[in-house]
Amino acid sequence: MRALGWIETLRSLSIVNMQGREIYSLYNGSMESGNYIVDWDASDFSSGIYFVKMISNDFVITHKIMLIK
């Protein structure tokens, strides 16, 4: 999973379930613009649809992902 390079400052990166609840926090803090690789150990999660939620200073981006085991 790559954080988008055009985001000026990333504040939070998390995995959210279909009910909108955060189930896993990948990053909390301040990450400057650039290319990053973030690993999610999904071994404790079941197959299904999840969302990656990225929060910056200016906006929130949500991407739908599918976990297949």
Phi and psi in degrees as a GROMACS rama.xvg file:
@    title "Ramachandran Plot"
@    xaxis  label "Phi"
@    yaxis  label "Psi"
@TYPE xy
-113.272  131.122  ARG-2
-72.7324  142.882  ALA-3
-70.4932  130.772  LEU-4
-69.8936  -21.1794  GLY-5
-86.7027  -2.98519  TRP-6
-75.3601  124.872  ILE-7
-67.0464  -49.7569  GLU-8
-141.772  114.619  THR-9
-85.3071  129.619  LEU-10
-102.705  -35.8578  ARG-11
-151.153  141.623  SER-12
-136.954  118.849  LEU-13
-143.572  163.522  SER-14
-102.505  131.034  ILE-15
-122.596  140.467  VAL-16
-86.0993  -178.635  ASN-17
-64.2954  -23.4193  MET-18
-84.4712  -2.08254  GLN-19
87.6997  8.76014  GLY-20
-91.066  134.853  ARG-21
-69.3392  123.66  GLU-22
-109.779  -15.991  ILE-23
-156.858  130.543  TYR-24
-99.6579  119.442  SER-25
-88.2151  -32.3606  LEU-26
-161.01  136.916  TYR-27
-136.464  129.136  ASN-28
148.769  -147.238  GLY-29
-128.094  118.845  SER-30
-122.977  118.614  MET-31
-71.643  164.954  GLU-32
-55.9914  139.122  SER-33
161.308  -173.413  GLY-34
-104.937  129.931  ASN-35
-135.469  152.03  TYR-36
-117.342  128.347  ILE-37
-122.017  127.53  VAL-38
-95.863  137.192  ASP-39
-117.091  112.99  TRP-40
-80.6764  97.6448  ASP-41
-94.9667  19.044  ALA-42
-63.6209  -25.2596  SER-43
-92.5138  4.89776  ASP-44
-112.956  147.945  PHE-45
-84.1974  161.33  SER-46
-59.699  146.004  SER-47
157.376  -169.887  GLY-48
-99.2215  133.013  ILE-49
-132.737  172.335  TYR-50
-128.372  141.264  PHE-51
-99.0198  121.892  VAL-52
-111.236  121.091  LYS-53
-113.392  125.979  MET-54
-115.845  125.817  ILE-55
-114.544  -172.784  SER-56
-64.4638  -31.9581  ASN-57
-107.94  -21.2984  ASP-58
-161.218  172.694  PHE-59
-121.564  133.3  VAL-60
-119.823  134.74  ILE-61
-125.733  129.245  THR-62
-119.025  135.29  HIS-63
-83.6863  134.03  LYS-64
-130.784  157.728  ILE-65
-121.135  126.052  MET-66
-97.0237  120.08  LEU-67
-120.446  124.598  ILE-68
